[in-house]
Amino acid sequence: MISFFATVFAPLLRKWKISQFVFLMTLLCICLPAPARSNIDYFESLQKRLIADGFDPGTIQALYKGETIEFDFKGVSRFFVHHEGKLNYDQFTEKAPIQKARDYISTHKAAFDRVETDTGVGRELITAILLVETRLGGYIGSSSILNTLSTMAALNEPRILEAFWEKVPPERKLTRPKFEKKARDKSGWAYKELKALLKYANRENMAPQEIVGSYAGAMGISQFMPSNALTLAVDGNRDGRINLFENEDAIASVANYLSHHGYRPGLNREARYKVILHYNRSSYYANTILKIEELLKSE
């Protein structure tokens, strides 16, 4: 059909000095049907919920119309697979990471002196946590926390949950009942964390769409979830802002977090272990942190 039109209109094309290529491309745009939308509006209902909960309508609408906002299927799908990769915390007890941790303590001596005086939490314990969480700030993650939390929060809507389910490869799917239960649980949790992220970013004059972190939504050198950043993070360098991507704020915030959950000087190993579980409810994690702490003290 297109070649027919080109032949019929050839005299006009010569008269108007329009190339057949330009004509054909224009004709394609006119004749071919517009492509179907590949994405439903995943965040429409989420925006309404946020506005109903008191967030400024203009701010929310502008945020979710931004170029960086997207439904993060790839990242969030990691919550819904049968098997996660086995973590290797033992790597942090090797000679090189321990030496790096000692150097970190030396570099930030003044910050550690302050937090030990203020909270009683030892520098070795704080450093052990920062080492395992982000390699002392060397790896903080690159996922958009706004996208991650928005995607999980949106799963409370049946049509979006169904669209998400259809995208998970069959060989990686949970059973449908387990998937739906996990989605419901994660959706409610993510919505609370999303609200905390928006409040934290507003308070600290940060752009929420620019905050990156782990695929699970944790951010900064200390890998705090937004709710903890909002309530337990502190201004370690005393510059008037709480920025968990800065070492002094991260150090002080970890100390405050542990202190809030019951850390006191002189606790025995079992008591310290229980406090660390608040940071990560993994026996493997907690035992590794305590082992690193002991290695750092052994010099």
N, C-alpha and C positions, 0 to 999 in steps of 0.2 A: 504493500500500500504506500509506503513511504517513497519507494522508487517511482511509483506512478505519479505521486504528487510532484516529485522533483522534475519529472519529464514534462508534465503538463505546464508547470510554472517556470520552466527553463527560460523562455523568452523574457518573462518579467524579471527573473533573476539577473539576466544580462543587462536589462534596462536599468534596474535599480542598483547594479554593481554589488550584488550580494553573492558571496561564494556559496556553492552547494553545501559545503560542510556546515557553515553557519545556519543555513536554511534547515538542513536536516536535524541539527541539534535543537533548533527552536521547535521544529515539528515534533520531535521526540517528547519534549517537555509538555507540549500541548496535548498530544494524542495518547501518551502512555498514562495509565492510572497512577495516582499518587501512591507511594508505598504505605502500607499499613503501619500504624504506630507499633514500634517494637516493645515499648514499655507502657504499662499503665501508670497512672499518676500515683506512685507509691506513697507519697508523703502528704497527700491532700488532707486525709483525716487526721494525721499526726499534727499538722499545723493547727487544725481546729482545736485539738485537745490542748496544745500548748497555749494558744490564745485564751481558751476558756480557763486555763490555770493561771492567767494573769500576765503572760508575756505580751510585750507590745506587738500588736498586729503587723504594723509596718516593718518592724525589725524581723519578725519571723518570716513574713512573706518574701522579703528581700533576700533573706538568708537561704531559703529553699528554692529561690529562682537563680541562685548563683551558679556560675559555670562549674564550680568544684563539687557541688552536691550530687551524689549519685547513689543508687541502690547497690550496696556492696554485697552482691551475692557471693562472690568468690571468697571474701574474708569470712563472712558470717557462716557460710556453709561448713566451716571447720568445726562449728559447734554441733553439727548434726551428722557426724560420721561415726562408724563403728570403732575405729582405732585411731588414736593419736600417736604421733611419733614418740618414741621413748626418750625421755629427757636424760641428759647426762650431766648431773650436777657434780660428779666426781672430778670432772675436768678442772674445776675451780680450786681444787686442793693441790694441784700440781705446782711445781717450783716457780714457773714463770708467772702465773696469775698471783701467787702469794707475794712474790717480790713486787709486782705491780701494785698490789694492795698496800704494801708497806710504803712504797713511794707516795701513794695517794695520801696516806696518813701524814707523812712528812710534809707534803705540799700544802695540806689544809690544816696544819697544826693549830692555828689560831681558832678556826671554826670548831674544831673538836674540843679545844680547851673550854670554849664558851658552853657548848652543849653538855659537856660532862659536869661543869659547875652548876648549870641550870637544871639538869634532869637526872644526873647520875648514870646515864646510859653510856657504856664504854665505847671508845672509838673503834675498837676491834669488832664489836658486834655490829655497829652501824656500817662499817666498811664491808664486812662479810655480806650483808644484805645488798648493798649497792653493787658489789662485785657480781653476785649471782643474778641480780635483777637486770643490770644493763652493762656489765663489764665496766663499772665505774663511769658510766656515761658514754661509753664507746658505742653502745648499740641501744638506742631508745625506741626503735621501731619506726616504721614509715607509713603506717595505716592512718587514714583520716578518722579520728575518734568520732567526729560528728557523723560521718557516713556510717560507721560501725553501729553506733548507738541508735541512730535514726532507723537504720535497716531493721535491727532487732526489735525496736519499739513498734515498728509498723506491722510486725507479724501478728498483732492481736486482731487484725482485720482478716476475715475469712478469705476474701478474694486474693489478698496478697499472700496469705499463708499457702493457698492452693498454687499460686504462681511459683512460689519458692519451692514447694514440694516437687513440682514438675521439672524443675531445673536440676535437682539433685540426681546424679547418675545412679541407676538402679543398684549397681554393685556396692555403692557407698551409703545406701539409705538405711536408716533405722526402720523399725516397724512403724506403721502409720500411727498407732496409738502413742508410742514412745516419742515419736517426732512431734505430735501435737502437744503432748504434755510438756516436753522440753521447750517448745516454742512459746507456750503460754507463760511458763515460768520465766524464760529469758526476756520475753516482751515486757512484762511488768517490771522486772529488775532494770532493764535497759532504759525504760521510760524515766524511772527515778534518776538514773545516772545521767541521762540526757538533760534533764532539768538542772541537775547539779552542774553539769558542764557549762550550760548557758549562763547560769548565775556566777560561776567562778570566772568565766571569761569576761563577763560584764564588769565584775568587781575589780579585776586586775587589768582592765582595759586591753584585753587580748581578743583577737579575731578567732572565734571558735572553729571556723573552717580551716584555719591554719595550724591547729594543734594536732600533732601526730603522736602515735604511740603504738602499742601492741595491737594485734588483731582482736584482743579481748576488751580493748578500751582503756587500758592503763597507760599513764603518761608520765613523762619526765624521767630524770635520773633515778628517782625512787620508785617509779612505776605505781603511782597512786591512782586509784579510780577517782573520777571527778567528785564523788560524795566525800571521799577522804581529803581530797585537795581543798574542798570547800570548808571543811570543818576542822581538820587536824594538821594541815600544812601550816608552816609558820615562816616568818620573815627572818631567815638566818643571817643575812648580810645587812639587815636593818636599813634598807634603801626605800622602805615604804611600800614595797610590792612583794607578793609571794609568787615566785617563779620557780617551779620545780625543775626547770631545765638549767638552773644555776646550781653549782655545787654546794654553796653555803646554805641555800634554802633547802636543798634536798637533804643534806646532813642533819640540819636542825629538825626538819619535818619527820624524818625516820625516828629520831630520838623522841620527839613529842608523841608520835604514834605508839611507840613501844611503851613509853611512860603512861600514856592514856590506858593502855591495855594491861597495866599491872607491873611493868618492870620497875624494880627497885634495886639499889646496890646491895650486894650480898646474897642475892637469890641463888639457890642451888641449881644444878643442871636441869633437874626435872621441872622446876618452876620457870626457868628461862625457856626451856623447850615449849612449854604451854603458851608462853607469851608470843613466841615466834610463830606458832600456829595461827595466830590472828592475822599474820601477814600473808601466809600461804598455808592452807590446811592440807599440808602434805608432810607425812613423817619423814620421807626422804629429804625434802627441802629443809625442814627444821634441823635434822641431824647434820646435814651438810653445813648449814650456817654455824652451828656450834663447833663443828670440826675446824672450819676456817678460823673462827674466833680463837680457838686454842692454838692453831698454828701461828697466828699473828702475835699471840702473846708469848710464844715460845722463844722468840729471838733474844 
